[in-house]
Amino acid sequence: MIPAVTSELRKFFTTRLWWGMAIAIFLAAALFSFLFAIVYTLDSTGDPQMGAMYGDATRVANSVYSAGLSIGYSLLLTIGVMQIGSEYRHKTITSTFLSTPRRGKAMLAKVVALMVIGVIYGVISLAGSVSVGAITLVARGQEAFPSPEIARTLALSLLVLGLWALIGLGLGILIPNQVAALIIGMGVVWIIEPLASFALGFWEFGREYIAPYLPGQATNSIVQGVTTAPDQVQLQWWVAALTLAGWAALLSGIGILRATRQDVS
């Protein structure tokens, strides 16, 4: 198992993609945390009504430190798609299964590798967001770490990125065309889900029992960030974590099942 995981990691870290993604995630996290820290601390500059909209100091800090998470999980979704999509595109999936004849083992190696990649990128993202966000919050007269819950949020951010990578893996298997999988994945994340959440907001049942369980909203609930609307329902962090894990298990599980049974010759 270890050689198979090492092989998957080598496939990723021997390309230029990994450090390009690392730079993008670090800069996005730093920039967004800086902007969110400014916006969410407007009360310290004489506008208490604006500041009161965002909740307590812990929720504000959580939002600042996870500000770049949307960019981060989009990139991890892309990595997950490319981890399998590139193999279908360049016809290397056959050699992968020949080198590791037990297909289930080969796919499990990809899952483990993606979780490791997610943790690595999570650390890079947190390095950018926490360093810049903490300095900005202190400069604005706010506590950088107002409660122990911040540590939980930072740890869960690593889990979030790993789970989104697995969602991408499942999507990449279910849609073998790499370009189509990327377009559909980004379309769902940035267009379809936000529109669906907005539409469900007009229906009480949908607002309370459907929208909170969508992947994007579940992610926001995991980090207990500032909600985008006063009446938006937010799950408990552990319920949201199980929900996102369920999406990852569903998509990657179906994808892996298909990959172990389909003809790739």
C-alpha positions in Angstrom: 0.0 0.0 0.0 2.8 2.4 0.9 4.5 2.1 -2.5 1.2 2.8 -4.2 0.6 5.9 -2.2 4.1 7.1 -2.7 3.7 6.6 -6.5 0.5 8.7 -6.4 2.3 11.5 -4.5 5.3 11.3 -6.8 2.9 11.8 -9.8 1.7 15.0 -8.3 4.8 16.5 -6.8 7.0 15.9 -9.8 5.0 18.4 -11.9 5.0 22.2 -11.8 1.3 22.1 -10.9 1.9 21.6 -7.2 3.9 24.7 -6.5 1.8 26.8 -8.8 -1.2 25.8 -6.8 0.7 26.3 -3.5 1.5 29.9 -4.5 -2.1 30.6 -5.6 -3.6 29.1 -2.3 -1.2 31.1 -0.1 -1.8 34.4 -1.9 -5.5 33.9 -2.0 -5.7 33.0 1.7 -3.6 36.0 2.6 -5.5 38.5 0.4 -8.9 37.3 1.4 -8.1 37.2 5.1 -6.8 40.8 4.9 -9.9 42.0 3.1 -12.3 40.2 5.4 -10.5 41.4 8.5 -10.9 45.0 7.3 -14.6 44.5 6.5 -15.6 42.6 9.6 -13.9 45.1 11.9 -15.6 48.2 10.6 -17.1 48.8 14.0 -13.6 49.6 15.3 -13.4 52.6 12.9 -16.6 54.2 14.0 -19.4 52.2 12.4 -20.9 50.0 15.1 -24.0 49.1 13.1 -21.9 47.5 10.4 -19.7 45.6 12.9 -22.7 44.3 14.8 -24.0 42.5 11.7 -21.2 40.0 11.7 -21.5 38.4 15.2 -19.1 37.9 18.0 -15.3 38.0 17.9 -14.9 34.3 17.5 -17.2 34.1 14.5 -15.4 37.0 12.9 -12.0 35.5 13.5 -13.2 32.1 12.1 -14.3 33.9 9.0 -11.1 35.8 8.6 -8.9 32.8 8.9 -11.1 30.7 6.6 -11.6 33.5 4.1 -9.6 31.9 1.3 -11.2 28.5 1.9 -13.5 28.9 -1.1 -10.6 29.4 -3.4 -8.7 26.6 -1.6 -11.4 24.0 -2.0 -12.0 25.0 -5.6 -8.3 24.3 -6.3 -8.4 21.0 -4.4 -11.5 20.0 -6.4 -9.5 20.7 -9.5 -6.6 18.7 -8.2 -8.9 15.8 -7.4 -10.3 15.9 -10.9 -6.9 16.0 -12.5 -5.5 13.2 -10.3 -7.7 10.8 -12.2 -8.8 12.8 -15.2 -5.2 13.2 -16.5 -4.8 9.4 -16.4 -7.8 9.0 -18.6 -6.7 11.8 -20.9 -3.2 10.6 -21.4 -4.1 6.9 -21.3 -1.9 6.1 -18.3 -4.7 4.6 -16.3 -3.9 1.2 -17.9 -0.3 1.3 -16.7 -1.5 2.4 -13.2 -3.8 -0.7 -12.9 -1.1 -2.9 -14.4 1.5 -1.7 -11.8 -1.1 -2.2 -9.0 -3.3 -5.1 -10.3 -5.8 -4.8 -7.5 -7.8 -1.8 -8.7 -9.4 -1.2 -5.3 -5.9 -0.8 -3.8 -4.8 1.5 -6.6 -7.9 3.8 -6.0 -7.5 3.7 -2.2 -3.9 4.9 -2.8 -5.3 7.9 -4.7 -7.7 8.6 -1.8 -4.9 8.6 0.7 -2.6 10.6 -1.5 -5.4 13.3 -2.0 -6.0 13.5 1.7 -2.2 14.1 2.3 -2.2 16.7 -0.5 -5.3 18.4 1.1 -3.5 18.6 4.4 -0.4 20.1 2.8 -2.3 22.7 1.0 -4.4 23.3 4.1 -1.2 24.1 6.0 -0.1 26.5 3.2 -3.5 28.2 3.2 -3.5 28.6 7.0 0.0 30.0 6.9 -1.2 32.8 4.6 -4.5 33.5 6.2 -3.5 33.3 9.9 -0.3 35.3 9.5 -2.0 38.1 7.6 -5.4 37.9 9.3 -4.0 37.9 12.9 -1.8 40.9 12.2 -4.7 42.8 10.6 -7.1 42.0 13.4 -4.6 43.1 16.1 -3.9 46.3 14.1 -7.7 47.0 14.0 -7.9 46.6 17.8 -9.4 43.1 17.8 -8.3 39.9 19.4 -6.6 37.6 17.0 -7.5 34.4 19.0 -10.5 35.2 21.1 -11.4 31.6 22.0 -10.1 28.0 21.8 -12.7 27.4 19.0 -10.3 29.0 16.6 -7.9 26.0 16.9 -10.8 23.7 16.0 -11.7 25.8 13.0 -8.1 25.7 11.8 -7.9 21.9 12.2 -11.2 21.4 10.4 -10.0 23.6 7.5 -7.5 20.9 6.7 -10.3 18.3 6.7 -12.4 20.4 4.4 -9.7 20.6 1.7 -9.1 16.9 1.8 -12.8 16.1 1.4 -13.1 18.5 -1.5 -10.2 16.7 -3.2 -12.1 13.4 -2.8 -15.2 15.1 -4.3 -13.1 16.1 -7.3 -11.7 12.5 -7.6 -15.3 11.1 -7.8 -16.3 13.8 -10.3 -13.2 13.0 -12.4 -14.1 9.3 -12.6 -17.8 9.9 -13.3 -16.9 12.4 -16.0 -13.8 10.9 -17.7 -13.4 13.9 -20.0 -11.1 16.1 -17.8 -12.1 19.4 -19.3 -15.8 18.7 -19.0 -15.3 17.5 -15.4 -13.5 20.7 -14.5 -16.1 22.9 -16.2 -19.0 21.1 -14.6 -17.3 21.1 -11.2 -16.6 24.8 -11.2 -20.0 25.5 -12.5 -21.7 23.7 -9.7 -19.5 25.3 -7.0 -19.6 28.9 -8.2 -22.9 29.1 -10.1 -25.4 26.3 -9.6 -25.1 25.8 -5.9 -25.3 29.6 -5.0 -28.3 30.0 -7.3 -29.9 26.9 -5.8 -29.3 28.1 -2.2 -30.8 31.5 -3.1 -33.9 29.9 -4.7 -34.3 27.6 -1.7 -34.2 30.6 0.6 -37.7 31.5 -0.5 -39.1 28.1 0.6 -39.1 27.5 4.3 -38.5 23.7 4.0 -35.8 24.2 1.5 -34.1 26.9 3.5 -34.0 24.8 6.7 -33.7 21.2 5.5 -32.1 21.3 2.0 -29.8 24.3 1.5 -27.7 23.8 4.7 -26.8 20.3 3.5 -25.3 21.4 0.2 -21.5 21.1 0.0 -20.7 24.8 0.0 -23.0 25.7 2.8 -21.9 22.7 4.8 -18.3 23.9 4.4 -19.2 27.4 5.8 -20.9 25.7 8.7 -17.9 23.6 9.5 -15.7 26.7 10.1 -18.7 28.5 11.8 -18.1 31.6 9.7 -20.2 34.7 9.2 -23.4 33.9 7.4 -24.3 35.7 4.2 -27.9 36.3 5.2 -29.5 36.9 8.6 -32.0 34.1 8.2 -29.5 31.5 6.8 -29.6 28.2 8.7 -26.2 27.0 9.9 -25.6 23.4 11.0 -23.6 22.4 14.0 -19.9 22.1 13.0 -19.9 18.3 13.5 -23.1 17.8 11.6 -21.7 19.9 8.7 -18.5 17.9 8.8 -20.4 14.6 8.5 -22.5 16.1 5.7 -19.4 17.1 3.7 -17.8 13.7 4.4 -21.0 12.1 3.2 -20.8 14.0 -0.1 -17.1 13.0 -0.5 -17.9 9.4 0.3 -20.8 9.3 -2.1 -19.1 10.8 -5.1 -15.7 9.2 -4.6 -17.3 5.8 -3.6 -19.4 5.7 -6.7 -16.5 6.8 -8.8 -14.1 4.2 -7.3 -16.7 1.4 -7.8 -17.0 2.4 -11.4 -13.3 2.6 -11.9 -12.8 -0.9 -10.5 -15.3 -2.4 -12.9 -15.0 -0.5 -16.1 -12.9 -1.5 -19.1 -10.0 0.9 -19.5 -8.2 -0.7 -22.4 
